[in-house]
Amino acid sequence: MVPDITVFGAYTYLVTLIFWGSIAFILLWRADILKKAGITVVALYPIGFIWDWYTLTVGVFDITLNIGITILGIPLEEHLFIIVVPSLVIAVHETIHGEILAHDRDGNL
């Protein structure tokens, strides 16, 4: 059975973003690529923003469990989502393919 995280009410989406964002941060920090990942996320942010704004505007999806803060037409949580998702993708990629693991395999760490 999947746990019901809606017990956080309006903070449900925010809690999940903090959870996954923390994992992304730890993995990026471990791989020592926080700055590089940050540059990539900043470059991708406008694309994510436009995509989110459009899909919310035309009704593709609706964010009901949010804290009610809207910035530039989208909920605060969606702004965080635009940051967390690429950060987590980069973090997982670097964890699997990054240099730190190559050093581990060679016994150099």
C-alpha positions, 0 to 999 in steps of 0.5 A: 500500500502506498502511504497517504502523504496528503496528511500534509494538506496544502503543504503536501506538494511542498513537502515532496519537493523538499524531500526530493530536492534534499536528495538531489542536493546531497547527490550533487554535493557528493559529486561536487557539481553544485555549481555546474548543475546550478548553471544547467538548471538556470539555463533550463528554468525559462523553458520549464516556466513557459511549459508550466505556465502554458499547461496550467493556463490551458488546464492540462493539470491543476495543482490543488494541494499547494500553499496558495502563493502564486508567482508570475501565474504559477504556484510557488511549488511549480517554480520549485518543481522546475528546479528540483526535477532537472537537479535530480536528473543531473544528480542521478546521472552523475551518481551513475556516470560521474567521475567520483564512481570511476575513482571508487572503482579504481580504488583511488578514494 
